[in-house]
Amino acid sequence: MTIDLLPGHGVRLPAPLPELRFGLTEAAVRALLAPHGRLLPDGVQNTFVCGPRWALAFQLPGVSVTLCSDGDDDCLRSVTVDRNPSDDRPACPVGYLGIDLLGWPAHELVEALRAEGLPVPEPTRGTLHHDPLHLYRHPVPRRPSAPGRKPRHEEPFTFDCVSFHAPTARTGRTGRTDPAEAAE
């Protein structure tokens, strides 16, 4: 049961859930998810995300998934997967090029992505930005340190959230996809 982020294409949800291509309308996304209500016990809910025309959220084991349009059109443009700390089930892995983005320590993840030929920067302050990926960790309570001293190095951590975006290049097409095409 893996969520696969597909560069330039969209997201493949765990089987038997569908693959969702960038460019789908909200109605098309809902239509593709509707037959799978038993796998989404809380259903597909409207949620607030600043900027997009629409945003939908649902739960999978150990994670929350948010699908968003962008501010310019009505089409799916981003997928965000966030660890759900209140879910006791093991978290559904989030794969990108065969690498689990939320399962490895951040520095090992960077090494694995670089081994795939990606020019990934070092994570800074718990974030890593490499289009189309944006990874970050949730803030952790700070331990008191000696007065006037800052830690020299960031402690090892794993990422808690990945946001994955459609390519930003505009081709003049609307990018809308018919649900029947998405099922192919």
N, C-alpha and C positions, 0 to 999 in steps of 0.2 A: 504494500500500500504506500505508494510514493506520489508526491506531487512533482511533476516534471515541468520546469520552466523551459520553454522552447524558444531560443533566440530568434527574433524577428517574426515569430509565429503566434505565440500565446502560451497557454498552459494546458497540460494533460493532467486531469484529475485522476485519482486512483480509480481503477476499474471497479465497477461498471459505470462510474460517472463519466461524463463526456469530456472531450477535448474542447476547449474554448479558444477560438482564434481571435486575435486582435481585429477590431473592426466590427464585431457583432454589436447589434443594438441591445438595449436593455430587454426588450420584448423577446429577442432571439435567445439571450442568455437565460431568461426565465423559462422559455419553452424547452430549452435543452436540459435544464435542471429539474423541471416539473415531474417527469416520470420517476425520479429518484428520491422522492420524499421520505421513504423509509430509511434511507442512508443519511438523511439530513434531518434528524429528529426535531431540531429547533426551526427547521424550514429555512428559506431564503428570505432575509429581512432587509428592508431599506435601512440604511445607516447614514450617518452624517460624516462627510469628508469635505473639507473646505475646498471649493473650486470646481469640482466636476458637476455636470448636470445630474448625474445619478451615481449612486454607490449601493452595492448589495453586499451582504455579509452572510456567511454560514459557518458552521463548525464542523471540523473533521477531528479525528482522534488527536488530542493534545494541541491542536492549533485552531486559530481563527483565520478565515480566508475572506478578504475584501476585494471586490471587483469594482473598478471605477471607469467612467468615461473621462474625457478631458473637458476643459472649459469651452472648447471651440466646436465640438460636435457631439453627437449622441452615441458614439461608438466606444466599445471597450478599448481602453488604452493602458490600463495598469492592473496588476495583480499584487496584493500584499498578503503575506503569510506571517502570522505572529504567533509565537508560542502562547499557549493558554495555560497560565499557572494554576488555574482553578480546575483544570481537567486532569484527573488522576491517570488517564490512559497514556501509554507511551505515545510520544509525539510522532505524527506522520512525517517521514523524511521529506525534505524539499530538495530535489535534485536539479542541478544545472551542469550540463556536460558530464554527467555521471558522478558529480561530487555533491555530497549532502551539505548544504550551506548552513544548516542550523545544528549540525552534529559534531563539528570539528572545532578544536580551539582555533581562534582567529588567525594566528600566525601559521598554523598548519594549513588552514584553508587557503590563505594567500599563496603558500608554496604550491598547493595542488592546482590552483587556478593558473599560476605562472607556468607550471609544467604542461598545461594545455595550450600554452602560447599566448596567454592574455597578459597585457602589460598592467597588472593590477598594482595599485599603490599600497603602501603600508597602511594598516588601519590606524586612524588617529582618534583619540578620545572616544573609542567605542564605535566608530563608524568607518565604513568603507564605501566609497563611491566610485563605481566603474560602470559607465553606461553599458547596458541597460539595467544594471544591478545597483541597488542601494541597500546596504546591510547596516544594521545597528543593534546595539544592545540597550536594554532598558537601564535607566540609571540605578545604580546600587547605592545603598546608604554608605556614606563615607565613614571610614574609621578615623577616629581622632589621631592626628599625628603630632609630632613634637611642634611646639609653637615656632612659626616662621620657616618650617621646612616643608618642602613639596616632595612627593615621591619622585625618584629619578626615572623610573620606568613604569610603564603601564603593566599592571598585573595580568597574567593570562586570563582570557575570557572566551566565551562562545557568543555568537550573535543570537539574538532573540527574535529578530524580525528581518524579513527580506521584502523589498519592494522591487518589482520587475516591470519595466515599461516597454511599450511598443516603440519601434524606431520613430524618430522625430522627423525624418525627412518627409516632406510633403511631395506627393507625386501628382497632385491634381485630382486624384480619385478620392471618393468619399471614404473608402476603406470599409464600407458596410458589407456584411456577409450574410447571406441567406442561411437560416438554420440547417436547411437540407445540405448545403455545401459544407457546413462545419462538421457534419456527421460523416463525411466521406473520408 
